[in-house]
Amino acid sequence: MGSSHALDVALLMLRMAAGGFLLPHALGKLFGWFNGPGLAGFAGELRGFGLPATAPLPLLLAAVQVVAGLSVLLGWQTRLAALAGAAFIAFTAVLALPRGWFWMRGGVEYPLMWTLLLLSVALAGAGMFSLDSFLASPGVPS
């Protein structure tokens, strides 16, 4: 495998991890899927952090996270979607700062790792195996 193809496979794997892990968390917030809290539970989590949680804010935040996760996973509008996801998770990291480093104690470690992963995807772009690449190909109707 040439270095160009290896990089494209690596970018695909990064997108699969970043989008593939972000999406179920988002769907859990939005619909309660994957044993997630649903919108009412997500609103409660926001209130627990002292944040506003009146409608439609929980819905908008969950929807942004769903769109970002799906877009990163598929490689569509990848840089913008990864930045949106990174901003969302970075805010989670800031909220976790008072709990220290280790995630098993609710610390910053886990959300910081995902923020850096999403920022890496935003900087590197989607790669060849993505909707961005396919839609930019000659002969694809726009």
N, C-alpha and C positions, 0 to 999 in steps of 0.2 A: 504494500500500500504506500503510495507516494505521500510525501509530507503534507501536500495540499489536501488530499483525501483524508489523511489522518486527522488534520485540524478540523475538517468539516465533520468527521465522525465525533470528535471530541466536543465540538460545539453542539451537535445534536444531543449528545449525552448530557451536557450541562443544561440544555434547554429541557430535556426530559426530566431531569432531577428538579430543576427550579420550578418549572410549570407544573410538573406532575405531583410535586409535594405541596405547592401553593394551592392548587385547584381543589383538592379534597377539603382542606381547611376552610376555604371560601364557601364551598357548597355546604359544609357543616354549619357555617354561620347563616347562610341564606335559607337553607331548607331543612336543617337538622339532620342531613345525611351523614353517614359515617360516624354516628353517635355524637354529632356536633350539637351545639346549644340551640340552633335555630335563631331566628331574629330576636325573639323575646329574651332568650338566654344571652345572646350577644349584646343586646341593649343593657342587660344586667351587668355583664362584664365591663362595659364602658362606664356605667355608673360606679362600679367598684373601684375604678381607677380615678374617679372624680371627674369624668368627662361627660359632656352632654350626650344624652341618649334619646332625645325626643325624635319622633318620626319626622322626616324620612331618613335621618342620619344613619342609623344602623343598616337600613336597606341600601343606601347609596354606598356606604363603605364596603359592605359585603359584595355588592354588584361590581364595584371597581376591582375588588380582589378576584372575583370570578373571571372577569374579562381579562385581567392581567395574567392570571394563571393559564387560562386557555390560550391566549395570544402567544405567550412565551412558549408553551408546549408545542403549538403548531408552527411557530416561527412566523407569525403575522404581526406586522408593526412591532417587531421584536424589541428594538431599542427603547421605544416609548413605553411599551408594556412592562419591560423589565425595570425601567426607572420608576414607574408607578408602583409596581410590586415592592421594589426596594424601599421606596418612601414609606409605604405602609408598614413593612417589617421593621424599618429603622425606627419608626415611632414606637413600635412594640419594644425594641431594644432599649430605647430611652426610658420607657415605663419600667423596664426590668432592672435598670441601674441600681436602685436602692437595695435590691436583693443580692447584689454581689455578682460574681462571675459565673458560678456553676448553675447550669440549667436545672439540675435536679433539685435545686433550692429556689427555682424561679428566677435565676439570674440572667444575665445578658448574653451568655455564651451562644446559645442556640439561635436567637433572632439575629445576633451579629453575624454569625456564619451565613445565614440565609440572605442577609442584606448584602454581604460581600459577594456571594454567589450571583445574586441578581444584578449587582453592579458590574460584575465581570461579563455577564451576558450582554448587558447594555453597552459596554465598551467594545466587546468583540463582535457583536452583531449575531445574526441568525445562522450564517453559514449556508452552504449549498443545499443541504437537505431541509428546506424550509419553504413555507408559502411565500415569504419575501423573495427568495431566490427564484421560485417558479414564476411568480407574477412579474418579475423584472426580466424574464427571459424573452428574447425576440419571438414574435409570432403569437404571444399570449394576448388575447384581447383584453383591453383595459376598461 
